[in-house]
Amino acid sequence: MQITATEFKTNFGKYLNLVNREEIHITKNGIDIAVLSPPKPNHSWVDDLIGVIPNASINEKQIKAERLTGKYESID
């Protein structure tokens, strides 16, 4: 979608809702000055470690549980 800077300023809220569906190119005097794009999907930091962790079947919940178990182990 391509809109003018004036149109963008006038209907800012409308375009914030529309940006989730498509990129919005903002122009001034017929020249692109900005591109409003939807945010990248959130991904877990665990996704960045795939291939680094030897047991690839482990998930984020298992990692948290393992850390908490080690942290709060009784000293008995």
C-alpha positions in Angstrom: 0.0 0.0 0.0 1.3 3.5 -0.8 0.0 6.6 1.0 1.2 10.2 1.3 2.8 11.6 4.5 -0.2 13.9 5.0 -2.6 10.9 4.7 -0.5 9.0 7.2 -0.5 11.8 9.8 -4.2 12.4 9.4 -5.2 8.7 9.9 -2.3 7.4 12.0 -4.4 4.9 14.0 -6.0 3.4 10.9 -2.6 2.6 9.4 -1.3 1.1 12.6 -4.2 -1.4 12.3 -3.6 -2.0 8.6 0.2 -2.6 9.0 -0.4 -6.1 10.4 -1.7 -7.1 7.0 0.7 -5.4 4.6 3.6 -3.0 4.3 2.7 0.6 4.0 5.0 2.9 1.9 4.8 6.5 2.9 5.6 9.1 0.2 6.3 12.8 0.1 6.2 14.5 -3.3 5.9 11.1 -4.9 9.1 9.7 -3.3 9.2 6.9 -0.7 10.3 8.4 2.6 9.4 5.5 4.9 8.1 2.0 5.0 5.9 0.8 7.8 6.1 -2.9 8.2 4.6 -5.5 10.5 6.8 -6.7 13.4 8.7 -9.9 13.0 7.1 -12.8 14.8 8.4 -13.4 18.3 10.5 -16.4 18.7 11.9 -18.0 21.7 15.6 -17.7 22.5 15.6 -21.5 22.5 15.0 -21.4 18.7 18.4 -19.6 18.4 20.1 -22.6 20.1 18.7 -25.3 17.9 21.6 -27.4 16.7 23.8 -26.1 19.5 22.2 -28.1 22.3 23.1 -31.8 22.0 19.6 -33.0 22.9 17.5 -31.1 20.4 14.3 -32.5 21.7 14.5 -30.4 24.9 12.1 -27.4 25.1 12.0 -24.1 27.0 9.8 -25.5 29.8 12.2 -28.4 30.4 15.2 -26.0 30.5 13.4 -23.8 33.1 12.5 -26.8 35.2 16.0 -28.1 35.1 17.4 -24.8 36.2 14.9 -24.4 39.0 15.6 -27.9 40.3 19.3 -27.2 40.5 18.9 -23.8 42.1 16.5 -25.0 44.8 17.9 -28.4 45.6 18.0 -29.2 49.2 21.4 -29.3 50.9 20.5 -32.3 53.1 
